[in-house]
Structure formats: structure tokens, C-alpha cells
Amino acid sequence: MATIHFILQGKGGVGKSMIASLLYQALLQEGKEVQAFDTDPVNSTLAGYREFNVTRIEILKGGDIDPRKFDALFEGLVSAPAGSHVIVDNGASSFVALAAYIQQNDVLPVLNEEGHKVFFHTVITGGQAIVDTTGGLARLAMSFNDVPLIVWLNPFFGEIELDGKKFEEFKVYQEYSSLFKSIIHLPDLAKTTYGKDLEELFAKRQTFEVGIKTSGIAIRTRLRRYWEEVFNQIKEADIFGE
């Protein structure tokens, strides 16, 4: 039995690939066998990490998304080795197409029949994208109400607050929190130091292990603190398995 992690959100530029990379690194640190698929037709960020085992799935044909291209992903998920973890990083431009493919091709029932466990991960961000990302979460919850959701709160673009309410007071939380396996709060630390460190790290497609080893003492200290906070929350989410 493998554990399949789909990273899904219909809004672009909110940190999906960052979350995929954080999850990949946490699983590696925990000693898990990890592989990934990158289905983003525009920005194949996850495939840019040299330390990761990532297969890029080309889903475009003549400039349009060809749903049959997802067949290779489906085959890869079904045949995932027992005990392994598989991460699927999907782009905003293919969110609707992949969601429709999953439903129309009975992907989840087949994966369940094979003994695989499935989690959906999605991100909520502050700032201008807060309405769009909460809407994306609601669509996932409505369309796949039997799949445990891991909600990642990303405060990098602004405080996650709507009409003076915190996330736990949002309508989407009140309606669908029973589906939430866990909520991971990404650390909200100083943008001028931690924020710049993270921007450079992700731009270089470096893991925290590499960044910590190759940076000066100040940056190394900040990266280590950030990673420890994130890793501990991922571990507490209880998705590592046996």
C-alpha cells in the first residue's frame, strides 16, 4: 500500500509547488521512499529539484490539455511500491482538467482497491488570493467529500483573515472542517530576513538540507528554525504512515 498526495488548488502563484517540495523533504527526512509527478503544463517547478525523483507528465497536445495524457500518471500511481509515498504537483491551469479526470476515470476507487491511501493537499493564502483559494478549497470538499484534506495556511502574501475573521471562523471551515485531516500553519516570520531567505532557496530549487549546509551562519540559523517548525507540523499531521 502506498500513500498518494495530490497537491491541488485552482489559484496560481500561491505556493503549491513550495508545499510539494516541503512535503517531499519531510518524507525523506522521515526515511520514506518518495517519488513525485509534476503535471503543471506551465511551471514545472518541482521537476527542477535535482535531489528529487520527479517524473514530468506532459499533458499538452497542440497547446491544449489532453486528458488522456493523465493516463501515464494514473498508471504510475496504481503501480506505486508498497510503503512508498507519491506526490502529485498539479498546476492551476490544469486543476479543473485533473479533477474531472479523477472523477470520470474512477481514479480514487481504483487506488482504494489497490490498497493505496489518498490525501488531498490544498493551500489557503492571505492577501488578494484569499477568496479564490478558499473557493478552491470549497470546490475540492464538495467534489471529493470522502478524501481527507490537508489544509496549508500560507501567510506569505498577507494575514489569513477575512472580514475580521480567522480561518477557523470562515464559512468554508464551518461547513467542511469534518473533512480536514490536519491544518498546517506555515510560519509567519519577518519578510525582510526569513522571506528573502526562502525566496532565494526556492528560486535556486534547493532543499533546506542543501541551503543550511551552504549558507552563512545567519541564513543557516533562520532556515533551520523555519524548517524545524514546518517539519514538526507535518509530522503532527499524521500522514507519514508506518
C-alpha positions in Angstrom: 0.0 0.0 0.0 1.3 3.4 -1.0 0.2 6.9 0.2 -0.7 9.3 -2.6 -0.6 13.0 -2.0 -2.4 15.3 -4.6 -1.4 19.0 -4.3 -4.5 20.8 -5.7 -5.6 24.4 -5.9 -7.3 26.3 -8.7 -5.5 29.6 -8.0 -2.0 30.0 -9.4 1.0 31.5 -7.6 0.0 30.7 -4.1 2.7 28.2 -3.1 1.5 24.7 -4.4 5.0 23.7 -5.6 6.6 25.0 -2.5 4.2 22.9 -0.4 5.0 19.9 -2.6 8.7 20.4 -2.0 8.2 20.8 1.8 6.2 17.6 1.9 8.8 15.7 -0.2 11.6 16.9 2.1 9.7 16.0 5.3 9.0 12.5 3.9 12.7 12.0 3.0 13.8 13.1 6.4 11.5 10.6 8.0 13.2 7.9 5.9 10.3 7.3 3.5 10.6 6.2 -0.1 9.3 9.1 -2.2 8.6 9.8 -5.8 6.7 12.6 -7.5 4.9 13.6 -10.6 4.8 17.1 -12.0 1.7 17.8 -14.1 2.0 21.6 -14.3 1.9 22.4 -18.0 3.3 26.0 -17.4 5.7 25.9 -14.5 7.2 22.5 -13.7 8.8 23.8 -10.5 9.0 20.5 -8.6 10.8 18.8 -11.5 13.5 21.4 -11.1 14.8 19.9 -7.9 17.9 17.8 -8.7 17.6 15.9 -5.4 14.1 14.7 -6.0 12.8 11.8 -8.0 10.2 13.6 -10.2 8.6 12.4 -13.4 7.2 15.2 -15.5 3.9 14.4 -17.2 3.4 16.4 -20.5 -0.3 17.0 -20.7 -0.5 19.4 -23.5 -1.2 18.5 -27.1 -1.3 21.2 -29.7 -1.4 23.8 -27.0 -4.5 22.3 -25.2 -4.7 19.9 -22.3 -5.2 16.3 -23.5 -6.9 14.4 -20.6 -5.5 11.1 -22.0 -2.1 12.3 -21.0 -3.1 11.8 -17.4 -3.2 8.0 -18.1 0.5 7.8 -17.5 0.0 9.4 -14.1 -2.8 7.0 -13.3 -0.6 4.0 -14.2 2.3 5.4 -12.1 0.0 5.8 -9.1 -1.5 2.4 -9.3 1.9 0.7 -9.5 3.5 2.7 -6.7 5.5 0.4 -4.4 4.1 -0.6 -1.0 5.1 1.7 1.8 6.1 4.5 -0.6 4.7 8.0 -0.8 3.8 9.6 -4.1 3.4 13.4 -4.5 1.4 14.8 -7.5 2.1 18.5 -8.0 -0.6 20.0 -10.3 -0.8 23.5 -11.8 -3.7 25.9 -11.5 -4.2 25.8 -15.3 -4.8 22.0 -15.2 -6.8 22.0 -11.9 -10.2 21.5 -13.5 -8.9 19.0 -16.0 -7.2 16.8 -13.4 -10.2 16.9 -11.1 -12.5 15.9 -13.9 -10.2 13.1 -14.9 -10.1 11.8 -11.4 -13.9 11.7 -11.3 -14.5 10.4 -14.8 -12.0 7.6 -14.7 -12.7 6.3 -11.2 -9.2 7.0 -10.1 -10.0 7.1 -6.4 -12.0 3.8 -6.3 -9.2 2.1 -8.3 -6.5 3.4 -5.9 -8.5 2.3 -2.9 -9.0 -1.2 -4.4 -5.2 -1.4 -4.8 -4.9 -0.6 -1.1 -3.4 2.9 -1.6 -4.3 5.7 0.8 -5.1 9.1 -0.7 -4.8 12.6 0.7 -5.6 15.9 -1.0 -3.5 18.9 0.0 -4.6 22.5 -0.7 -3.3 25.9 0.2 -5.1 29.0 1.6 -3.2 32.2 1.3 -3.7 35.7 2.6 -3.9 38.9 0.6 -5.8 39.2 -2.7 -6.0 35.5 -3.3 -7.8 34.6 -0.1 -11.2 34.5 -1.7 -10.0 32.4 -4.7 -8.1 29.9 -2.5 -11.0 29.4 -0.1 -13.2 28.9 -3.1 -10.8 26.3 -4.4 -10.9 24.5 -1.0 -14.7 24.5 -1.1 -14.8 23.0 -4.6 -12.5 20.2 -3.5 -14.5 19.5 -0.4 -17.8 19.4 -2.4 -16.4 17.3 -5.3 -14.4 14.8 -3.2 -16.1 14.6 0.2 -14.6 11.2 1.0 -11.0 12.2 0.7 -9.1 13.6 3.8 -7.9 17.1 3.2 -4.7 18.7 4.5 -5.1 22.4 4.5 -1.9 24.5 4.4 -2.2 28.1 5.5 0.4 30.3 3.8 0.7 33.8 5.3 3.5 35.0 2.9 1.2 37.3 0.9 -0.7 38.6 3.9 -2.6 37.7 7.0 -5.2 34.9 6.5 -8.1 36.9 7.7 -11.5 37.8 6.0 -13.9 40.4 7.3 -12.0 40.4 10.6 -12.4 36.6 11.0 -9.6 34.0 11.3 -9.6 30.8 9.1 -11.4 28.7 11.8 -14.3 31.2 11.6 -14.6 31.1 7.8 -17.7 29.7 6.2 -15.7 27.1 4.4 -14.2 25.9 7.7 -17.6 25.7 9.4 -19.0 23.7 6.5 -16.2 21.3 5.7 -13.9 21.0 8.7 -15.0 17.4 9.2 -13.1 16.6 6.1 -9.9 18.2 7.3 -7.2 15.7 8.3 -5.0 18.5 9.5 -4.3 22.2 9.2 -0.6 23.2 8.7 0.2 26.8 9.6 3.3 27.9 7.7 5.5 30.1 9.9 4.8 33.8 9.6 8.2 35.3 10.1 9.9 38.5 9.1 9.7 39.0 5.3 12.9 41.1 5.2 15.0 38.2 6.5 13.2 34.9 6.5 11.1 35.9 3.5 14.2 36.7 1.4 16.0 33.6 2.5 13.1 31.4 1.4 12.7 33.3 -1.9 16.3 32.6 -2.7 16.2 29.0 -1.6 13.1 28.2 -3.7 14.4 30.2 -6.7 17.5 28.0 -6.7 15.4 24.8 -6.3 17.4 23.9 -3.3 16.4 21.7 -0.4 16.6 23.0 3.2 19.4 20.5 3.8 21.5 22.0 1.0 20.6 25.6 1.9 21.6 25.1 5.5 24.9 23.4 4.6 25.9 26.1 2.1 24.7 29.3 3.7 26.4 31.7 6.1 25.6 31.4 9.8 22.7 33.9 9.9 20.8 32.5 7.0 21.6 28.9 8.1 20.1 29.7 11.5 17.0 31.2 10.0 16.5 28.3 7.5 17.0 25.7 10.3 14.4 27.4 12.5 11.8 27.7 9.7 12.4 24.1 8.6 12.1 22.7 12.1 8.7 24.5 12.6 7.4 23.2 9.3 8.7 19.6 9.8 7.2 19.3 13.2 3.8 20.4 11.9 3.9 18.0 9.0 4.8 15.2 11.4 1.9 16.1 13.7 -0.4 15.9 10.7 -0.1 12.1 11.0 0.3 11.4 7.2 3.7 9.6 7.3 2.2 6.2 7.9 4.1 3.2 9.4 
